[in-house]
Amino acid sequence: MRRWLLRALAAIGALALVAVIVGGMFLASAIRGGFAARDQPSALDARIARAARSMAVPLRAKSLKNPLAATPDVLAHGRAHWADHCAPCHGNDGTGDTQIGRNLYPKAPDMRAAATQSLSDGELYYIIQNGIRLSGMPAWGESHAEDDRESWSLVAFVRHLPRLAPEELKEMEKLNPKSPDEWREEQEEEEFLRGDEGRATEQKPDQHHH
């Protein structure tokens, strides 16, 4: 019992130390450069942030394995959910090269890169469910609470991102959220096409066979 308590205290102490270091670096950075979100975190900041994130994920969560096999149906489900919920920040291809992703602090990461792909299934799942503090990553746990399939299918799709095919990207574009202007433009195009079809029908000469 005493050994367990010592380990727990050591873990809490380590987390507190990391929090102090990160907080100190954040304060120093803010004093030096203000709170602008246009800045790019330094390599040291990124390493410390990743270490803090890793320590914040419970060991039990890290060891979780995705219960869903990466079947075409599971990937299709994850792809559709990603296109609708995740693409505004991460992009359909996972690069983070979007208007929102480029202007976050820290910037949205390239989800195809080793820094993300090297995470365990459990770590990816935990991040999707709980988000990451002091970043643009929200917690989706409440909306996914009734059906873990949503989050686990996203984990499978994240693994698939480095091998995303052009046809999949094209399909995802149809599922991306649209702004009011985009909806208006699409509706106008449909009305225009319907008008052309109607006029073509009216102008088509009657054919009589004698």
Secondary structure, 3 states (H helix, E strand, C coil): CHHHHHHHHHHHHHHHHHHHHHHHHHHHHHHHHCCCCCCCCCHHHHHHHHHHHHHHCCHHHHCCCCCCCCCHHHHHHHHHHHHHHHHHHHCCCCCCCCHHHHCCCCCCCCCCCHHHHCCCHHHHHHHHHHCCCCCCCCCCHHHHCCCCHHHHHHHHHHHHHHHCCHHHHHHHHCCCCCCHHHHHHHHHHHHHHHHHHHHHHHHCCCCCCC
